């Protein structure tokens, strides 16, 4: 048996009764949309809100049983922080988490809520990571890496065992890729049980280290740009995960920001599931047509791992708006109207007749390009789709309004 596959089997025993075996649900909505059976593995319902609890508990419990330890330390501003803090508390081990000073307040509060000491340092993950290594040496703490560790990978791999047990007739499994710990574990477990299953990884186009490394056949740092999939925003995947990705992962693809946002929105609206950007990239890959599975006599079964649901409110608002724009359900336009009583009412009446909802409206009377006696309007509407917004434009233009896009 493959070394990691053996560690995954051990991790399943270690985490039994502690980690929740998460449900797999079929989506008739997405199955109909894509032409094949679509299933979701709901790791967003896992303890601490993500798959990270699996690896963290497996690692820390092994450290504790291996001998006395002074405590554990990790660098993270997201799900790994909460997973380590939770697992350490459960194992009655002291935990320290180093976060960048830019870490969201909600993540700091949640991590402290699990009993961890939180140290804020630097403006980036790299700076926080370096400081965590220093503190580990200063205090004699055991470092818990987020992904470049076999015990972490093994813990995440228990997801693969659950999938193989619950759906042995699967054809394709789609997994988010950040540092590579999740997909290396899942792929290794699946290939040991269901060797014919295809495992496909998905990255955000803003961070493509895994994709670039596979293409070049060696570990490389990918580009790093702002992304709403912050949970997989890793500049360079781990050395250990890369070894197993090369061996067990069939393909890696990347997806754009707008599609990720649209996927988060669709999961919220259609499945009533709160999923963070990183957790929704698998669905985004299906939406972009990156994974084909319908060209056969027998419809294929495709499972998407929804890896986490820890999305803060401010990010959720941004993602929903971006998703609505991608779907054409938010329409922005400008026009100029007479600055007289009743002029605004006339315009809004046309909008109301077409059953569109005004979300925001801004007047500009003093702009140099606005004629005296007129006012420029910037309007944001909620519409059904792009066809609906086209009907609004046509109705306004029929009444003499000049409509500009924005």
VOVEX-224204 format. One line per field, with one value per residue (C-alpha): x, y, z; chain. Coordinates in nm, 3 decimals. Each point is the difference from the previous one (the first is absolute). Layout:
BEGIN
px <- [X, ...];
py <- [Y, ...];
pz <- [Z, ...];
chain <- [A, ...];
END
This chain:
BEGIN
px <- [0.000, 0.113, 0.147, -0.251, -0.289, 0.102, 0.017, -0.349, -0.138, 0.163, -0.142, -0.350, 0.039, 0.152, -0.275, -0.291, -0.258, 0.160, -0.034, -0.343, -0.039, -0.156, -0.301, -0.004, -0.302, -0.120, -0.111, -0.280, 0.037, 0.367, -0.039, -0.260, 0.211, 0.317, -0.145, 0.153, -0.055, 0.150, 0.067, 0.147, 0.215, -0.091, 0.323, -0.142, -0.204, 0.312, 0.105, 0.157, -0.168, 0.259, 0.198, 0.299, -0.122, 0.081, 0.369, 0.052, -0.151, 0.191, 0.330, -0.045, -0.139, 0.304, 0.235, -0.168, 0.011, 0.361, 0.120, -0.036, -0.018, 0.002, -0.259, -0.059, 0.035, -0.123, -0.005, -0.337, -0.263, -0.277, -0.132, 0.327, 0.017, -0.341, 0.066, 0.323, -0.153, -0.300, 0.205, 0.250, -0.277, -0.150, 0.340, 0.059, 0.307, 0.095, -0.024, 0.150, -0.109, 0.197, -0.215, 0.084, -0.111, -0.241, -0.191, -0.377, -0.126, -0.257, 0.279, 0.200, -0.301, -0.098, 0.353, 0.024, -0.341, 0.152, 0.255, 0.303, 0.244, -0.004, 0.311, -0.038, 0.315, 0.086, -0.213, 0.019, -0.027, 0.373, 0.089, -0.240, 0.145, 0.357, -0.103, -0.179, 0.320, 0.192, -0.256, 0.003, 0.375, -0.020, -0.272, 0.070, -0.334, -0.080, -0.067, -0.317, 0.033, -0.321, 0.073, 0.364, -0.027, -0.092, -0.220, -0.193, -0.039, -0.110, -0.267, -0.139, 0.014, -0.269, -0.243, 0.106, -0.072, -0.349, -0.065, 0.119, -0.219, -0.313, 0.024, 0.207, -0.151, 0.134, 0.173, 0.157, 0.090, 0.078, 0.213, 0.120, 0.377, 0.195, 0.314, -0.091, -0.063, -0.369, 0.022, 0.309, -0.176, -0.334, 0.159, 0.224, -0.290, -0.225, 0.260, 0.068, -0.370, -0.138, 0.292, -0.220, -0.136, 0.128, 0.118, 0.007, 0.140, -0.119, 0.191, -0.093, 0.166, 0.153, 0.209, 0.117, 0.303, -0.136, -0.103, 0.333, 0.201, -0.176, 0.055, 0.371, 0.058, 0.158, -0.106, -0.045, -0.159, -0.303, -0.133, -0.172, -0.281, -0.300, -0.267, -0.328, 0.120, 0.234, 0.000, 0.201, 0.215, 0.332, 0.296, 0.182, -0.141, 0.170, 0.282, -0.170, -0.343, 0.160, 0.149, -0.347, -0.170, 0.233, -0.082, -0.374, -0.163, -0.120, -0.028, 0.005, -0.199, -0.047, -0.307, -0.070, -0.115, -0.343, -0.085, 0.110, -0.231, -0.284, 0.057, -0.020, -0.324, -0.153, 0.081, -0.160, -0.312, -0.053, 0.133, -0.025, 0.368, 0.241, 0.332, 0.312, 0.170, 0.271, -0.262, -0.204, 0.273, -0.103, -0.347, 0.157, 0.203, -0.320, -0.159, 0.295, -0.021, 0.348, -0.121, -0.197, -0.189, -0.315, 0.118, -0.086, -0.303, -0.005, 0.000, 0.309, 0.000, 0.205, 0.070, 0.112, 0.171, -0.131, 0.301, -0.111, -0.270, 0.185, -0.084, -0.023, -0.293, 0.193, 0.147, -0.340, -0.154, 0.277, -0.027, -0.378, 0.019, 0.272, -0.204, -0.314, 0.195, 0.142, -0.352, -0.125, -0.235, 0.144, -0.016, 0.173, -0.079, 0.020, -0.237, -0.078, -0.343, -0.158, 0.060, -0.370, -0.270, -0.145, 0.294, 0.143, -0.343, -0.053, 0.322, -0.061, -0.354, 0.141, 0.237, -0.284, -0.225, 0.266, 0.017, 0.362, 0.120, 0.212, 0.289, 0.183, -0.028, 0.243, -0.065, 0.268, -0.114, 0.331, 0.211, 0.155, -0.154, -0.357, -0.210, -0.150, -0.347, 0.084, 0.138, 0.199, -0.118, 0.205, -0.242, 0.051, -0.288, -0.079, -0.127, -0.081, 0.269, 0.168, -0.316, -0.192, 0.255, -0.017, -0.378, 0.052, 0.245, -0.236, -0.292, 0.207, 0.136, -0.351, -0.091, 0.296, 0.256, 0.362, 0.125, 0.371, 0.160, 0.236];
py <- [0.000, 0.354, 0.171, 0.285, -0.240, -0.190, 0.322, 0.092, -0.334, 0.070, 0.354, -0.139, -0.196, 0.296, 0.242, -0.244, 0.132, 0.344, 0.118, 0.006, -0.220, 0.269, -0.066, -0.036, 0.154, -0.017, 0.321, -0.044, 0.368, -0.025, -0.351, 0.131, 0.306, -0.197, -0.320, -0.243, -0.090, 0.260, -0.073, 0.215, -0.113, 0.247, 0.074, 0.346, -0.181, -0.145, 0.110, 0.350, 0.045, -0.169, -0.316, 0.142, -0.151, -0.349, 0.051, 0.218, -0.256, -0.288, 0.188, 0.135, -0.324, -0.186, 0.263, -0.039, -0.379, 0.005, 0.170, 0.314, 0.321, 0.358, 0.104, 0.054, 0.300, 0.078, 0.288, 0.073, 0.267, -0.239, -0.353, -0.164, 0.237, -0.104, -0.369, 0.002, 0.201, -0.234, -0.319, 0.123, 0.084, -0.346, -0.161, 0.229, 0.150, 0.367, 0.171, 0.316, 0.139, 0.268, 0.204, 0.291, 0.334, 0.018, -0.312, 0.059, 0.083, -0.279, -0.257, 0.133, -0.013, -0.351, -0.133, 0.150, -0.149, -0.347, 0.090, 0.091, 0.281, 0.221, 0.195, 0.263, 0.052, 0.142, 0.093, -0.332, -0.373, -0.039, 0.241, -0.171, -0.339, 0.114, 0.141, -0.324, -0.196, 0.240, -0.030, -0.379, -0.003, 0.260, -0.183, -0.360, -0.043, -0.260, 0.157, -0.113, 0.073, 0.065, -0.244, -0.111, -0.277, -0.367, -0.019, 0.308, -0.147, -0.331, 0.168, 0.179, -0.330, -0.147, 0.195, -0.226, -0.312, 0.129, 0.076, -0.347, -0.164, 0.204, 0.026, -0.284, 0.058, 0.355, 0.107, 0.337, 0.180, 0.373, 0.147, 0.355, 0.048, 0.245, -0.140, -0.350, -0.173, -0.063, -0.132, -0.213, -0.173, -0.046, -0.116, -0.253, -0.145, -0.021, -0.157, -0.265, -0.093, 0.102, 0.011, 0.090, 0.318, 0.323, 0.264, 0.357, 0.295, 0.359, 0.319, 0.366, 0.168, 0.243, -0.281, -0.276, -0.161, -0.356, 0.043, 0.158, -0.258, -0.293, 0.155, 0.056, -0.323, 0.176, 0.215, 0.363, 0.302, 0.116, 0.350, 0.160, 0.248, 0.109, -0.270, -0.069, -0.360, 0.103, -0.348, -0.136, 0.310, -0.183, 0.129, -0.335, -0.346, -0.238, -0.235, -0.306, 0.068, 0.056, -0.350, -0.154, 0.245, -0.112, -0.362, 0.004, 0.315, -0.025, 0.368, 0.351, 0.295, 0.363, 0.223, 0.375, 0.228, 0.082, -0.368, -0.080, 0.274, -0.130, -0.352, 0.128, 0.179, -0.304, -0.227, 0.250, 0.047, -0.349, -0.227, 0.234, -0.067, 0.262, -0.077, 0.217, 0.087, -0.263, -0.264, 0.086, -0.021, -0.355, 0.114, 0.298, -0.244, -0.174, 0.337, 0.101, -0.329, -0.105, -0.352, -0.198, -0.305, -0.031, -0.155, -0.363, -0.227, -0.023, 0.338, 0.031, 0.065, 0.301, 0.097, 0.348, 0.046, 0.317, 0.044, 0.279, 0.245, 0.264, 0.312, 0.326, 0.236, 0.274, -0.248, -0.165, 0.335, 0.061, -0.351, 0.016, 0.330, -0.135, -0.314, 0.199, 0.212, -0.311, -0.138, 0.332, 0.051, 0.339, 0.266, 0.339, 0.288, 0.379, 0.251, 0.373, 0.132, 0.341, 0.142, 0.071, -0.142, -0.320, -0.077, -0.267, -0.148, -0.039, -0.199, -0.221, -0.074, -0.156, -0.211, -0.106, -0.098, -0.247, -0.150, 0.101, 0.103, 0.311, -0.088, 0.331, 0.341, 0.293, 0.359, 0.224, 0.357, 0.184, -0.203, 0.209, -0.217, 0.018, 0.275, 0.270, -0.103, -0.369, -0.268, -0.312, -0.324, -0.307, -0.286, -0.357, -0.240, -0.354, -0.189, -0.361, -0.040, 0.181, -0.029, 0.183, 0.284, 0.027, 0.050, 0.275, 0.179, -0.034, 0.144, 0.296, 0.077, -0.018, 0.285, 0.209, -0.079, -0.045, -0.301, -0.055, -0.315, -0.006];
pz <- [0.000, -0.079, 0.310, -0.002, -0.066, 0.313, 0.203, -0.123, 0.125, 0.338, 0.000, -0.053, 0.324, 0.185, -0.102, 0.037, 0.244, -0.002, -0.359, -0.164, -0.309, -0.220, -0.223, -0.377, -0.171, -0.359, -0.172, -0.254, -0.096, -0.095, -0.144, -0.242, -0.084, -0.081, -0.147, 0.251, 0.366, 0.234, 0.366, 0.277, 0.293, 0.274, 0.186, 0.069, 0.267, 0.165, 0.348, -0.015, -0.339, -0.221, -0.076, 0.191, 0.327, -0.134, -0.063, 0.306, 0.236, -0.157, 0.031, 0.352, 0.144, -0.138, 0.148, 0.337, 0.005, -0.124, 0.317, 0.208, -0.201, 0.124, -0.252, -0.371, -0.227, -0.350, -0.244, -0.159, -0.039, -0.091, 0.036, 0.106, 0.297, 0.123, -0.069, 0.201, 0.286, 0.020, -0.021, 0.258, 0.245, -0.050, 0.063, 0.300, -0.165, 0.002, -0.341, -0.147, -0.337, -0.183, -0.237, -0.230, 0.143, -0.294, 0.111, 0.018, 0.349, -0.018, -0.058, 0.295, 0.229, -0.115, 0.053, 0.349, 0.066, -0.033, 0.268, -0.211, 0.067, -0.308, -0.100, -0.273, -0.203, -0.341, -0.296, -0.185, 0.061, -0.074, 0.280, 0.241, -0.095, 0.069, 0.337, 0.089, -0.067, 0.227, 0.281, -0.034, 0.069, 0.277, 0.192, -0.101, -0.175, -0.267, -0.340, -0.179, -0.371, -0.192, -0.285, -0.035, 0.259, -0.048, 0.310, -0.112, -0.349, 0.151, 0.209, -0.305, -0.188, 0.223, -0.219, -0.287, 0.205, 0.079, -0.367, -0.109, 0.264, -0.071, -0.382, -0.148, -0.346, -0.038, -0.322, 0.085, 0.324, -0.008, 0.279, 0.081, -0.004, 0.214, 0.159, -0.119, 0.332, -0.066, -0.355, 0.063, 0.288, -0.177, -0.327, 0.176, 0.198, -0.305, -0.227, 0.265, 0.012, -0.341, -0.245, -0.298, 0.157, -0.156, 0.247, -0.128, 0.193, -0.029, 0.076, -0.027, -0.300, 0.249, 0.159, -0.232, 0.164, -0.026, -0.363, -0.095, 0.195, -0.169, -0.343, 0.065, 0.188, 0.297, 0.293, -0.100, 0.164, -0.196, -0.039, 0.297, -0.053, 0.207, 0.014, 0.175, 0.037, 0.282, 0.153, -0.296, -0.055, 0.038, -0.200, -0.007, 0.062, 0.240, -0.092, 0.151, -0.155, -0.341, 0.010, 0.037, -0.235, -0.280, 0.079, 0.071, -0.140, -0.360, -0.085, 0.146, -0.137, 0.104, 0.020, 0.000, 0.280, -0.142, -0.046, 0.356, 0.126, -0.216, 0.138, 0.360, -0.088, -0.172, 0.295, 0.234, -0.212, -0.143, 0.277, 0.303, 0.070, 0.132, -0.172, -0.013, -0.327, 0.038, 0.069, -0.309, -0.267, -0.094, -0.100, -0.177, -0.212, -0.110, -0.078, -0.218, -0.189, 0.115, 0.082, -0.257, 0.121, -0.212, -0.326, 0.065, -0.014, 0.377, 0.183, 0.213, 0.373, 0.104, 0.362, 0.100, 0.337, 0.167, 0.225, 0.234, 0.099, 0.201, -0.195, 0.193, -0.049, -0.180, -0.247, -0.048, -0.096, -0.253, -0.142, -0.034, -0.190, -0.228, -0.060, -0.080, -0.247, -0.167, -0.043, -0.140, 0.293, 0.095, -0.269, 0.023, -0.232, -0.025, -0.152, 0.012, 0.098, 0.051, 0.348, 0.053, 0.225, -0.145, -0.231, 0.229, 0.060, -0.375, -0.034, 0.303, -0.121, -0.317, 0.209, 0.231, -0.292, -0.112, 0.350, 0.058, 0.345, 0.066, 0.232, -0.013, -0.167, 0.000, -0.122, -0.151, -0.066, 0.009, -0.245, -0.279, -0.273, 0.136, -0.164, 0.223, 0.107, -0.025, 0.230, -0.072, 0.157, 0.079, 0.057, 0.121, -0.065, 0.103, -0.305, -0.088, -0.265, -0.291, -0.208, 0.271, 0.012, -0.381, 0.024, 0.259, -0.231, -0.297, 0.199, 0.124, -0.345, -0.145, 0.235, -0.114, 0.271, -0.102, 0.191, 0.060, 0.136, 0.296];
chain <- [A, A, A, A, A, A, A, A, A, A, A, A, A, A, A, A, A, A, A, A, A, A, A, A, A, A, A, A, A, A, A, A, A, A, A, A, A, A, A, A, A, A, A, A, A, A, A, A, A, A, A, A, A, A, A, A, A, A, A, A, A, A, A, A, A, A, A, A, A, A, A, A, A, A, A, A, A, A, A, A, A, A, A, A, A, A, A, A, A, A, A, A, A, A, A, A, A, A, A, A, A, A, A, A, A, A, A, A, A, A, A, A, A, A, A, A, A, A, A, A, A, A, A, A, A, A, A, A, A, A, A, A, A, A, A, A, A, A, A, A, A, A, A, A, A, A, A, A, A, A, A, A, A, A, A, A, A, A, A, A, A, A, A, A, A, A, A, A, A, A, A, A, A, A, A, A, A, A, A, A, A, A, A, A, A, A, A, A, A, A, A, A, A, A, A, A, A, A, A, A, A, A, A, A, A, A, A, A, A, A, A, A, A, A, A, A, A, A, A, A, A, A, A, A, A, A, A, A, A, A, A, A, A, A, A, A, A, A, A, A, A, A, A, A, A, A, A, A, A, A, A, A, A, A, A, A, A, A, A, A, A, A, A, A, A, A, A, A, A, A, A, A, A, A, A, A, A, A, A, A, A, A, A, A, A, A, A, A, A, A, A, A, A, A, A, A, A, A, A, A, A, A, A, A, A, A, A, A, A, A, A, A, A, A, A, A, A, A, A, A, A, A, A, A, A, A, A, A, A, A, A, A, A, A, A, A, A, A, A, A, A, A, A, A, A, A, A, A, A, A, A, A, A, A, A, A, A, A, A, A, A, A, A, A, A, A, A, A, A, A, A, A, A, A, A, A, A, A, A, A, A, A, A, A, A, A, A, A, A, A, A, A, A, A, A, A, A, A, A, A, A, A, A, A, A, A];
END
